[in-house]
Amino acid sequence: MGSLLILGGACTNEHFLTEFSALAGGLESSIVIIPSAMEDDFLDSELDLKRIKQPFADIGFTNIRILHTRSREIADSDSLNALILSADGVWITGGRQWRLAKTYNGTEIVNSLKSIYNNGKVIAGTSAGASILGSVLVRGDSLSNTIMLGNYQQGFNFIETCAIDQHHLARNRQFDMFEIKRTHPEILGIGIEENTGIVINADKFKVVGSGYVSIYDGTRWSAERDTIYELPTNIEQFYLLEVNLEYDMTKRKVILPEDRVKSNCVEPLLLSLVGTYQQVEGLKIGSDIRIKITAEKGNLYFEQSWNRAKYEVHYDHALTFFRPNANAVFHFNKDKFDSIESFDYYQHGSSEWKKI
């Protein structure tokens, strides 16, 4: 199974395109952009299509194709689906999500997207492209985006029993999800802020970007108290996850230190992490703080420059490691060329460490 990169809008920038490139396998990967959520006025000329491609070309992608139609018959065609089936990554743009549902739901395009996702590729969606990836379609009305359950209510169902909203805090939408929950109390509600996203691998996701993700799962989590509260059915509350926090969508709970279990890590991944990393914040104030990472007999070790302390870290999943018997979590990041470039150290807050 591949990855989902689900973004809250205002995300077609270097940070998230780098994330997309890393998940797709680097800048030489074959990518497809689906802009069908946009208005026709923005899609009717070669100049419009060039404008859509430009941010991807600017970051260095060279194999960029656009897939767009308003015809369900064409959406079932072999030629259009061949574009998807040969792609390493697909990016679904913003606009209005009902346009995506109207054209593609029930067609081979959705099947092809799921096929490449199941074969390890990445599907990304921003704004409308984010909402369409859930099962219940938020703001899918063709007349107004303020109607939470409109005349198009079904998403592409990449995440079952889930509704995804976007531009969340920027547009003061944090209470709108309760309208969905009253009709569909069984769903997991996810609200994603602008310039923020989640990266989903299997049944877990990590928050990326610069903002918050709101969770509507019938509980309330307190980071300070490290406690999850079950809410009575008549109480409507949500909670926020900051960058680098993780969530288990199967268990429907924040991933806490005691939830982490050591997994087997393949040797090529371990070896790719080996090196010396410098704390970015420390350099800003003239403090050269480093961590040396080594791989020994199939295990990963961190050695701190300031006190020479050396300890083993365990593999969890994806590019996430943790220190046993501590609250420390390490999320490794790839650059746009698909190489390890840094890690984020998270323990009641984040710090970035760059590979040197």
Secondary structure, 3 states (H helix, E strand, C coil): CCEEEEECCCCCCHHHHHHHHHHHCCCCCEEEEECCCCCHHHCCCHHHHHHHHHHHHHHCCCEEEECCCCCHHHHCCHHHHHHHHCCCEEEECCCCHHHHHHHHCCCHHHHHHHHHHHCCCEEEEECHHHHCCCCECCCCCCCCCCCCCCCCCECCCCCCCEEEECCCCCCCCCCCHHHHHHHCCCCEEEEECCCEEEEEECCEEEEEECCCEEEECCEEEECCCCEEEECCCCCCCCEEECCCCEEECCCCEECCHHHCCCCCCCHHHHHHHCEEEEEHHHHHCCCCCEEEEEEECCEEEEEECCCCCEEEEEEEECCEEECCCCCCEEEEEECCCCCEEEEEEECCCEEEEEEC
